[in-house]
Amino acid sequence: MARAATEGEGAANFRNHRHFCYSAANNEGVGDEASPLDEMIWIELAIMLGCIVVGARLGGMSLGPVAGIGLLLFVFAFGMPPGRPPTVVLGMIIAVVTALSAMEAAGGLDYLVLVAERILRKRPEYITFIAPLVTYVLIMASGTQHVIYALLPVIAEVSRKAGVRPERPLSISVIAAQQGVIASPISAATVALLGVLAGHDIGLPQVLLVIIPSTLIAVVVGALSVAWKGLPLDEDPVYREHLASGKVKPPADSAAQELTGAALAKARGSTLLFLIGIVVVVVLGLVPELRPTYSTVVDGVARTGQIDAASAIMIVMLAIGGFILLLFDAKPEAMIKGSVMRGGLSAVISILGISWLGASFFAANENQIVAEISALIGDAQWIFALGLFFLSALLFSQAATVVTLMPVGLGLGLAPWLLLAMYPAVNGAFFLPTYGTVLAAVSFDQTGTTRIGKYLLNHSFMWPGLVATVTSTVLAMLLSSVVVG
């Protein structure tokens, strides 16, 4: 008992010491001498980065629970403030995922893929340009990259039949999917950005006016950058080796199963209803006056308020999910088992853990972080974009990157229009060839032209990814300075 009491007192003393250091560092008049906090911040940073690396390596929703371990240490062992989880962002993501899952359960997602496949097969010789544009539009409309998994085998097959090196359309299509996510008004990443920039006179209209043109042009430039990449397919030594060894089989007819009758009607109806929901969300963002007002009475005084954009998105998308359930016989069981719900749940758990961990770290060390990074950035504020890029390469999530680093940018005093301009820099998931869509594209290419290089980073997606990301970021800088700045 005496030993237990001693250990408890020791832990309490450590927490009190840590709390004293935290309080001292966040008050004015702190001397220039290094305090224990100066050492602790590196330990805390190592724990946070360790959680990110381990969680990213485990994959899936692992970022959230692993970050929870770090948060447990921060709050209970180190006596750090817990910060706040991004509840508004999480609520918007859940609402959008609910509507998407209902559409998927009613067959709407399959219908979108069928439409995209027909477009791809009409002009196979231009697939290097058509495939990424179709992918971009499809991802932007659906708000999720999951649909690209159904397109990748089609792209690989059509390009091979047309004699086009599959590496070209496959690599840029994977990059186009990432660009489409940040251009989507309903993606988790855009929703997260709106949450961070709320109250800074930047809403959905400004985001779309800046990001859609920037990313769309970037996709075209990225397609041009790979249009003549590598040897022609029939001259590629790897492809010839695969042919000689029998590794490459004759292209199979991988056309998706056609929808007919009642199934087609349900799929079309759910897709149309979901697209109507997107239009309503965009219009409410473009014209705030259309959002409803309400009155409340507080202490006998009547007060009038207006529904904010985040609440409007949640209400509309939840209602769309409900209408699809009622009108198009979407089964709740199918919604739960669908890929969209699984991916959405994974995103919510990951964002909850990693953003809460980052919020705790930032709340405890805000003054030091702001001072140090401000000195590092100086007049070269573009360096912050590099931070967004490399963190997204570790997190494999644009939304998690936004909720982790964008608030830090605001704390550093970076102008909101500049943070909007840097938004395309969160597309760094291609950098390490371990992302799901990257690996899927490699596996679907039977010719072997889409590959991960000997030195890991010299893979098929590096060049188009860098070209598209740099292009979209530079263009967003120009547009944001005009539209917002």
C-alpha positions in Angstrom: 0.0 0.0 0.0 2.9 2.4 0.9 4.5 1.6 -2.5 1.3 2.2 -4.3 0.8 5.5 -2.6 4.4 6.5 -3.4 3.8 5.6 -7.1 0.5 7.6 -7.1 2.2 10.6 -5.6 5.0 10.4 -8.1 2.6 10.3 -11.0 0.6 13.2 -9.5 3.8 15.2 -9.0 4.8 14.6 -12.6 1.4 15.8 -13.9 1.6 18.8 -11.7 5.1 19.6 -12.9 4.0 19.2 -16.5 0.9 21.4 -15.8 3.1 24.1 -14.3 5.4 24.0 -17.3 2.5 24.2 -19.7 1.0 27.2 -17.8 4.3 29.0 -17.7 5.0 28.5 -21.4 1.6 29.9 -22.3 2.0 33.1 -20.2 3.9 36.2 -21.2 7.3 37.0 -19.7 8.8 33.5 -20.0 12.5 33.8 -19.9 14.9 32.8 -22.6 16.3 29.9 -20.6 15.3 26.4 -21.6 12.5 25.1 -19.4 11.5 21.5 -18.8 8.7 22.1 -21.3 11.3 22.6 -24.0 12.4 19.0 -23.5 8.8 17.7 -23.0 7.6 19.2 -26.3 10.0 16.9 -28.2 8.8 13.9 -26.2 5.2 14.8 -26.9 6.0 15.4 -30.6 7.7 12.0 -30.9 4.7 10.3 -29.3 2.3 12.1 -31.7 4.4 11.3 -34.8 4.9 7.7 -33.6 1.1 7.3 -33.3 0.7 8.6 -36.8 3.4 6.3 -38.3 2.1 3.2 -36.5 -1.5 3.9 -37.2 -0.8 4.6 -40.9 1.2 1.4 -41.2 -1.6 -0.7 -39.6 -4.0 0.9 -42.1 -7.7 1.3 -42.1 -9.2 3.0 -39.0 -6.1 2.2 -37.0 -5.1 5.9 -36.9 -7.9 6.6 -34.5 -7.4 4.0 -31.8 -3.6 4.3 -31.9 -3.9 8.1 -31.6 -6.2 7.4 -28.6 -3.2 5.8 -26.9 -1.2 9.0 -27.4 -4.1 11.1 -26.1 -4.3 8.9 -23.0 -0.6 9.6 -22.3 -1.0 13.3 -23.0 -4.0 13.8 -20.7 -3.6 11.3 -17.9 0.2 11.0 -17.7 1.5 14.4 -18.8 -1.4 16.5 -17.5 -1.9 18.2 -20.8 -5.2 19.9 -21.8 -7.4 17.5 -23.8 -8.3 19.9 -26.6 -11.5 19.4 -28.5 -12.5 16.8 -31.0 -13.9 18.3 -34.3 -17.5 17.4 -33.6 -19.0 19.6 -36.4 -16.7 18.1 -39.0 -17.5 14.6 -37.8 -21.2 15.3 -37.8 -21.1 16.5 -41.4 -19.1 13.5 -42.5 -21.5 11.1 -40.9 -24.5 12.8 -42.5 -22.9 12.7 -46.0 -21.8 9.1 -45.6 -25.3 8.2 -44.5 -26.8 9.6 -47.8 -24.1 8.0 -49.9 -24.6 4.6 -48.2 -28.3 4.8 -48.9 -27.6 5.5 -52.6 -25.1 2.6 -52.7 -27.7 0.3 -51.1 -30.3 1.3 -53.7 -27.8 0.6 -56.6 -27.0 4.3 -57.4 -23.3 3.9 -57.0 -23.3 0.9 -59.4 -25.3 3.0 -61.9 -22.7 5.8 -61.8 -20.0 3.3 -62.5 -22.0 1.9 -65.5 -22.3 5.3 -67.0 -18.6 6.0 -66.6 -17.7 2.7 -68.1 -19.8 3.4 -71.3 -18.0 6.7 -71.7 -14.6 5.1 -71.4 -15.4 2.4 -74.0 -16.6 4.9 -76.7 -13.2 6.5 -77.4 -10.5 4.0 -76.2 -7.7 5.7 -78.1 -8.1 8.9 -76.0 -8.3 7.0 -72.7 -5.3 8.8 -71.2 -7.4 12.0 -71.2 -10.9 10.6 -70.9 -10.2 8.2 -68.0 -8.9 10.9 -65.6 -11.7 13.4 -66.5 -14.4 10.7 -66.0 -12.8 9.7 -62.7 -12.6 13.3 -61.6 -16.2 14.1 -62.3 -17.4 10.8 -60.7 -15.4 11.3 -57.5 -16.4 15.0 -57.3 -20.0 14.0 -57.6 -19.9 11.1 -55.1 -17.5 12.7 -52.6 -15.6 9.4 -52.2 -12.6 7.6 -53.9 -14.2 4.2 -53.4 -15.8 4.2 -56.8 -12.4 4.3 -58.5 -11.9 0.6 -57.6 -14.6 -0.3 -60.0 -13.2 1.9 -62.8 -9.5 0.8 -62.5 -10.0 -2.7 -64.1 -12.0 -1.1 -66.9 -9.3 1.5 -67.6 -6.7 -1.2 -67.6 -8.6 -3.4 -70.0 -9.7 -0.7 -72.4 -6.3 0.8 -72.7 -4.6 -2.5 -73.3 -7.2 -3.4 -76.1 -6.5 0.0 -77.6 -2.7 -0.6 -77.6 -2.2 2.3 -75.1 0.3 1.8 -72.3 -2.0 1.2 -69.3 0.4 3.0 -67.0 -0.6 6.3 -68.6 -4.3 6.4 -67.9 -4.1 4.4 -64.7 -1.5 6.6 -63.0 -3.2 9.9 -63.8 -6.7 8.5 -63.0 -5.5 7.7 -59.4 -4.3 11.2 -59.1 -7.5 12.6 -60.6 -9.5 10.8 -57.9 -7.5 12.6 -55.2 -8.1 15.9 -57.0 -11.8 15.2 -57.3 -12.1 14.6 -53.6 -10.9 18.0 -52.6 -13.1 19.6 -55.4 -16.2 17.8 -54.1 -18.6 19.9 -52.1 -19.6 16.9 -49.9 -16.3 15.1 -49.4 -14.9 14.7 -45.9 -11.9 16.9 -46.8 -14.0 19.8 -48.0 -16.4 19.5 -45.1 -13.4 19.6 -42.8 -12.0 22.7 -44.5 -15.3 24.5 -44.2 -15.3 23.6 -40.5 -11.8 25.0 -40.0 -12.5 28.2 -41.9 -15.9 28.9 -40.5 -16.2 32.5 -39.3 -13.5 33.7 -41.7 -15.7 34.8 -44.5 -14.8 31.8 -46.6 -17.7 29.4 -47.4 -18.5 26.8 -49.9 -18.9 29.3 -52.8 -15.4 30.6 -52.4 -14.0 27.1 -52.0 -15.6 25.8 -55.2 -14.7 28.8 -57.2 -11.0 28.4 -56.3 -10.6 24.6 -56.1 -12.7 23.2 -59.0 -10.9 25.2 -61.8 -7.5 24.6 -60.1 -7.9 20.9 -59.8 -9.6 20.4 -63.2 -6.8 22.2 -65.0 -4.3 20.2 -62.9 -5.8 16.9 -64.0 -5.5 18.0 -67.7 -1.9 19.1 -67.2 -1.2 15.8 -65.3 -2.7 13.8 -68.2 -0.4 15.7 -70.7 2.6 14.9 -68.5 2.1 11.2 -68.9 0.5 11.1 -72.4 3.7 10.0 -74.0 5.4 8.5 -71.0 7.4 5.3 -71.4 7.7 3.0 -74.4 4.7 2.1 -76.5 3.0 -0.9 -75.1 4.1 -3.4 -77.7 7.7 -2.3 -77.2 7.8 -2.5 -73.4 10.2 -5.2 -72.3 8.3 -6.1 -69.1 5.1 -6.5 -71.1 6.9 -8.7 -73.7 8.3 -10.8 -70.9 4.8 -11.2 -69.4 3.5 -12.3 -72.8 6.3 -14.8 -73.4 5.9 -16.3 -69.9 2.2 -16.5 -70.1 1.6 -14.2 -67.2 -0.6 -12.0 -69.3 -3.9 -13.6 -70.2 -6.2 -12.4 -73.0 -8.2 -9.5 -71.7 -11.4 -10.7 -70.1 -14.7 -8.9 -70.6 -15.0 -7.1 -67.3 -18.0 -5.0 -68.2 -20.2 -4.4 -65.1 -23.5 -6.2 -64.9 -26.3 -4.2 -66.5 -29.1 -3.0 -64.4 -32.6 -3.6 -65.7 -36.2 -3.2 -64.7 -37.0 -2.2 -61.1 -33.3 -2.3 -60.2 -32.5 0.2 -62.8 -35.4 2.5 -61.8 -34.2 2.4 -58.1 -30.6 3.1 -59.1 -31.5 6.0 -61.3 -33.9 7.4 -58.8 -31.5 7.2 -55.8 -28.7 8.8 -57.9 -31.0 11.6 -59.1 -32.1 12.3 -55.5 -28.6 12.3 -54.2 -27.5 14.7 -57.0 -30.5 16.9 -56.0 -29.1 16.9 -52.5 -25.7 18.0 -53.7 -27.3 20.8 -55.7 -29.3 22.0 -52.7 -26.2 22.0 -50.5 -24.3 24.0 -53.1 -27.1 26.5 -53.6 -27.5 27.0 -49.8 -23.8 27.7 -49.7 -23.9 30.1 -52.6 -26.9 32.0 -51.4 -26.8 32.1 -47.5 -30.1 34.1 -47.5 -31.9 30.9 -48.5 -30.9 29.2 -45.3 -33.9 29.2 -42.8 -34.0 31.5 -39.8 -35.4 30.7 -36.3 -36.4 32.5 -33.1 -35.7 31.6 -29.6 -36.6 33.2 -26.3 -33.8 33.6 -23.7 -34.6 35.3 -20.3 -37.8 36.7 -21.9 -35.9 38.2 -24.8 -36.7 37.0 -28.3 -33.6 36.3 -30.4 -33.4 35.4 -34.1 -30.7 33.2 -35.6 -30.0 31.5 -38.9 -29.0 27.9 -39.7 -25.3 27.8 -40.3 -23.8 26.1 -43.4 -22.6 23.0 -41.4 -26.1 22.4 -39.9 -27.6 22.9 -43.3 -25.4 20.2 -44.9 -26.1 17.7 -42.1 -29.9 18.3 -42.2 -30.1 18.1 -46.1 -27.9 15.0 -46.4 -29.5 13.1 -43.6 -32.9 13.9 -45.1 -31.7 12.7 -48.6 -30.6 9.4 -47.0 -34.1 9.1 -45.4 -35.9 9.8 -48.7 -33.8 7.2 -50.5 -34.6 4.6 -47.8 -38.3 5.3 -48.1 -38.7 5.8 -51.8 -36.2 3.4 -53.3 -36.2 0.5 -50.9 -32.6 0.9 -49.8 -32.1 -1.8 -47.1 -30.5 -0.6 -43.8 -28.5 -3.9 -43.7 -27.0 -3.2 -47.1 -26.1 0.4 -46.1 -24.1 -0.9 -43.1 -22.3 -3.6 -45.2 -21.5 -1.3 -48.1 -18.0 0.0 -48.9 -19.1 3.6 -48.4 -20.2 3.1 -44.9 -17.1 1.0 -44.0 -14.9 3.7 -45.5 -16.8 6.5 -43.9 -16.7 4.8 -40.4 -13.0 4.3 -40.8 -12.6 8.0 -41.7 -14.6 9.2 -38.7 -12.7 7.1 -36.2 -9.3 8.1 -37.7 -10.2 11.8 -37.8 -11.6 11.6 -34.2 -8.4 10.2 -32.8 -5.7 11.9 -34.8 -7.3 15.4 -34.8 -8.1 15.2 -31.0 -4.5 14.1 -30.4 -3.2 17.0 -32.5 -5.6 19.4 -30.7 -4.2 18.4 -27.3 -0.6 18.8 -28.4 -1.3 22.2 -29.9 -3.4 23.4 -26.9 -0.5 22.5 -24.6 2.2 24.1 -26.7 0.5 26.7 -28.7 2.8 29.6 -28.0 6.0 27.7 -28.6 4.7 26.1 -31.8 3.5 29.4 -33.2 6.7 31.1 -32.4 9.0 28.4 -33.8 7.0 27.7 -37.0 6.6 31.5 -37.6 10.3 31.9 -37.4 10.9 28.9 -39.7 8.3 30.1 -42.3 9.3 33.8 -42.1 8.4 35.4 -45.4 8.3 32.0 -47.1 4.7 31.1 -46.1 4.5 28.5 -48.9 6.6 26.2 -46.6 3.3 25.5 -44.8 2.1 23.8 -48.0 5.0 21.4 -47.8 3.9 20.5 -44.3 0.4 19.7 -45.5 1.7 17.6 -48.3 4.0 15.4 -46.2 1.5 15.0 -43.4 -1.0 13.8 -45.9 1.5 11.3 -47.2 1.8 9.9 -43.7 -1.9 10.0 -42.8 -3.3 8.9 -46.2 -6.2 11.2 -45.6 -6.9 14.7 -46.9 -9.6 15.2 -44.2 -7.4 14.2 -41.3 -4.6 16.4 -42.7 -7.0 19.4 -42.8 -8.3 19.0 -39.3 -4.8 18.4 -37.9 -2.7 21.2 -39.6 -5.1 23.8 -40.9 -6.0 25.1 -37.3 -2.2 25.4 -36.7 -2.0 27.6 -39.8 -4.7 29.9 -38.4 -2.8 30.0 -35.1 0.3 31.0 -37.0 -1.6 34.0 -38.4 -1.7 32.7 -42.0 -4.4 34.5 -43.9 -7.5 32.3 -44.5 -7.3 32.9 -48.2 -3.8 31.5 -48.2 -4.9 28.4 -46.3 -7.6 27.9 -48.9 -5.0 28.3 -51.6 -2.9 25.6 -49.9 -5.8 23.2 -49.7 -4.7 21.2 -52.9 -1.4 20.5 -51.1 -3.2 17.9 -49.0 -3.1 15.4 -51.9 0.2 13.7 -50.9 -1.2 10.2 -50.4 0.4 9.1 -53.7 3.9 9.9 -52.5 4.5 6.6 -50.7 3.3 3.7 -52.9 1.3 2.1 -50.1 -2.0 3.9 -50.6 -5.0 1.7 -51.5 -5.8 3.2 -55.0 -2.1 3.1 -55.9 -1.7 -0.6 -55.0 -5.0 -1.4 -56.8 -3.9 0.3 -60.0 -0.7 -1.7 -60.0 -2.4 -5.0 -59.4 -5.0 -4.4 -62.1 -2.4 -3.7 -64.8 -1.6 -7.2 -66.1 0.9 -5.7 -68.6 3.3 -4.7 -65.8 3.7 -1.1 -67.1 2.2 0.4 -63.9 4.8 -0.4 -61.3 6.5 0.5 -58.0 10.2 1.1 -58.8 13.3 -0.5 -57.3 13.9 2.6 -55.1 10.3 2.8 -53.8 9.7 6.4 -54.7 10.4 6.0 -58.4 6.9 4.6 -59.0 4.4 5.3 -61.8 2.4 7.8 -59.8 5.1 10.1 -58.6 5.5 12.3 -61.7 1.8 12.9 -62.5 1.1 13.3 -58.8 3.7 16.0 -58.3 2.7 17.7 -61.6 -1.0 17.8 -60.6 -0.4 18.8 -57.0 2.0 21.6 -57.8 -0.2 22.9 -60.7 -3.4 22.9 -58.6 -1.7 24.6 -55.6 -0.1 27.3 -57.8 -3.4 27.9 -59.6 -5.3 28.0 -56.3 -2.8 30.6 -55.0 -3.7 32.8 -58.0 -7.4 32.3 -57.8 -7.7 32.6 -54.1 -5.9 35.9 -54.1 -8.5 37.2 -56.5 -11.7 35.5 -55.2 -11.0 35.8 -51.4 -7.8 37.8 -50.9 
